[in-house]
Amino acid sequence: MRHGELATAYLDAERLADHRRAGVVAAEAMDRAVGDAAWWPADVWAHRALWHFERAEMTLAATRQARRIGDLRVAAGDPGSARRYYAEAIDEARDIGAEHEQGLAAFGLGRALLDLGEVTQARRLAGAAVTLLERSGASNEELVGARGLLGTELRVSEAHEDGG
């Protein structure tokens, strides 16, 4: 982790206490590690990015990074530990009025809860995510994902008519 172009750029920014630049570089290193499915290094870089964004008082970037740590943890197969980061992102995004980020974090938390078998809570969060994402002008891809988490309900009589 201390070798290579990004590590050098990170260490240079950190040495100068350039928290903004160090956070950006650490987030980029996280993305590369995620692309390689190198979960432990990705998690370390993700937390460094979060710390630097907080020190630079880059509230939206820190909020986004907390959500991205949740995404990382889910991708790495640990949805239980992702919940904390999504909850933090939801709270911070609400506090700063970042509805799009709040919607993405609610969607992420909903997916994590679904992975954990908490279907009712996952669907509630999906509903909130859809509302927030619609209001914030989210992309169609984001909306489709959140709506997909809502699931499909069948009336009991329909299930019996189909033999189910």
Rosetta blueprint (number, residue, H / E / L):
1 M L
2 R L
3 H L
4 G L
5 E H
6 L H
7 A H
8 T H
9 A H
10 Y H
11 L H
12 D H
13 A H
14 E H
15 R H
16 L L
17 A L
18 D L
19 H H
20 R H
21 R H
22 A H
23 G H
24 V H
25 V H
26 A H
27 A H
28 E H
29 A H
30 M H
31 D H
32 R H
33 A H
34 V H
35 G H
36 D L
37 A L
38 A L
39 W H
40 W H
41 P H
42 A H
43 D H
44 V H
45 W H
46 A H
47 H H
48 R H
49 A H
50 L H
51 W H
52 H H
53 F H
54 E H
55 R H
56 A L
57 E L
58 M L
59 T H
60 L H
61 A H
62 A H
63 T H
64 R H
65 Q H
66 A H
67 R H
68 R H
69 I H
70 G H
71 D H
72 L H
73 R H
74 V H
75 A H
76 A L
77 G L
78 D L
79 P H
80 G H
81 S H
82 A H
83 R H
84 R H
85 Y H
86 Y H
87 A H
88 E H
89 A H
90 I H
91 D H
92 E H
93 A H
94 R H
95 D H
96 I H
97 G L
98 A L
99 E H
100 H H
101 E H
102 Q H
103 G H
104 L H
105 A H
106 A H
107 F H
108 G H
109 L H
110 G H
111 R H
112 A H
113 L H
114 L H
115 D H
116 L L
117 G L
118 E L
119 V H
120 T H
121 Q H
122 A H
123 R H
124 R H
125 L H
126 A H
127 G H
128 A H
129 A H
130 V H
131 T H
132 L H
133 L H
134 E H
135 R H
136 S L
137 G L
138 A L
139 S L
140 N H
141 E H
142 E H
143 L H
144 V H
145 G H
146 A H
147 R H
148 G H
149 L H
150 L H
151 G L
152 T L
153 E L
154 L L
155 R L
156 V H
157 S H
158 E H
159 A H
160 H H
161 E H
162 D L
163 G L
164 G L
